[in-house]
Amino acid sequence: MKLTGKEKVSYGLGAVGKDMVYMLSASYILYYYQDILGVSAIAMGVILMAARVFDAFNDPIMGVLVAKTRTKWGKFRPWLFVGTILNAVVLFVMFAAPPALDGPGLVAYAAVTYIVWGVTYTMMDIPYWSMIPAFTEGGRERESLSTLARSCAGVGSAIVTIITMPCVMMLGNGAERDGFKWFALAVAIVFVLFITATCVNIREKSTVDVDSPSVGQMFKALLQNDQAMAVVVTIVLINCSIYITSNLVIYFFKYDFGGEGWYNSYTLFNTFGGAIQILSMMLFFPLLRRFLNTMQVFYLSLGMAIVGYVSLLALAFTNMSSVVLLFIPGFFIFCANGMLTVLTTVFLANTVDYGELKNNRRDESVIFSMQTFVVKLASGVAALIASICLTVFHLSDEVDTASAAADAAVAVSSVVGLRMTMTLVPIVGLLAAVVVFHKKYTLTEERVEEIARQVKERRGGGV
C-alpha cells in the first residue's frame, strides 16, 4: 500500500524539526561557548570530540534497544516521542548557561549538557530514520521517501542557517548570549510540535519480525555488512568536510570579511545557500535523476563540491568587497551538499536489504544508528579541527583581526590560516570520499532491485 499524502507530510515535518535542532547545535555550539562565553576553543574541541567517542558505544546500543522494542504503538514511535521531548529540554539548557558560571564550572556545564544532548538526540534520530525501510518495499518508493525526508531536513537546516543570527540579535536586543537562549527555546518548541505530528500520523508497514540480536551480534552484523560500512565511511568524510566549513564560516565573516554589519553579510550568504540547498534536493536532484543514475549524480555532486571549494579558495585571496561574489562557490557547495545528503541516505537504506539477504537479519535500526553516529562523529571531528584552527591562528572575540588596532602580521596569518583550513581540508576529505566510495560501494540500481526481489522471495518462501 502506497504512502498517503498525510503520512508523507507528517514524516517530512519531523525531518524539518529535528534538523533545525541538529543544525543549531552543529553550527553554533562552538561559537556560543568559545566566542560568546569565552571557553577555550581547544577545551570545546575536546568536549565535542569526546562526546562523539562516547556515542561510538551509545548509538549501537540505542539501535539494539529500538530493535528489541515491542509496544502497541510500534517499536519506533515511543522512542521518537520521548527522545524528542528530552532532547528539546536539553537543547534549551545547553544554550542557557547560567551567568554565574565561569572557568572550570562553565567547561563542565558545556561538557555535561552536550553529551546528554547527544544521547537524547540519538534516542529520537535512530527510530526516525529506521522508519524508511520499515515504510517502503524498496526501489523508487524508498528513494522517493528518502528524498522527501532529506529535502525536508534540508529545509530545517536552511531555516536555522538563515534566521539564527538575525533572531539572536533581535531576541537578545543585541546581546548574543540572551538571544541564543530564547532562540533555542523557540526551536525546541517547534521541534516538539513537528515530531508530535509525525508520531500521530505514521505507522510501520513492512518490518520483518525477527529475534532481537545482542550488542555483540549487532557489531558483528555491521562488520559483515561491507556495503553499510562503505557508506558509513563515505558519510564521515563528506560530512566532516562540510561541517568544517559550517563551523568556520561565521568566523570568516566576522574576522575576515569583517565590518560592523558582518552578520548581515553572513545572513545574506546563508539565505542564498539555504535556498540553493533546498532547490538542489527538491528540483535539481529529481531533474538529474531523469538522465543519470544515483551513482552518477553522486560523483557529479562530489565534483561540484570540490569545484566550489577551489573557487572559494581563489576568491578568498582577492580583494573581494561584495558578498555576492561568494555566491559563486556557494552555489556549487550548497547544491552539492543538498544532493549528497539525499544520496547517502538512499545508499544506506539500500544496505538494509543487502544485509538481510547476506546475514538473514533485517537490522534497519542498527544500520541507521550508524548514520546517527557517523553524522555526529563528523561534526565532532570538524569541531575539533575548527577549534585547533581558532587556537593556532588566534581567532576569538578578544582579538578582532579585522580592526586597525590588531597587529598586521598576526591579522594576515590568522585570516590566511582560516581560509586554508576551511577550503583545503574539505577538498582533501571529499577526494578521499571519492576513492572510498568508488572502491567499496557496489550496490548499483540494478543490483538493488535484484536484491529486493530475492529478499521478497525469501520472505514468501518462509525463510
Helices and strands as residue ranges (DSSP letters): H 5-30, I 31-36, H 41-68, H 77-94, H 103-135, H 139-171, H 176-201, H 215-224, H 226-251, I 252-257, H 262-279, I 280-284, H 285-289, H 294-316, G 323-326, H 327-359, H 364-392, H 408-421, H 424-440, H 445-460
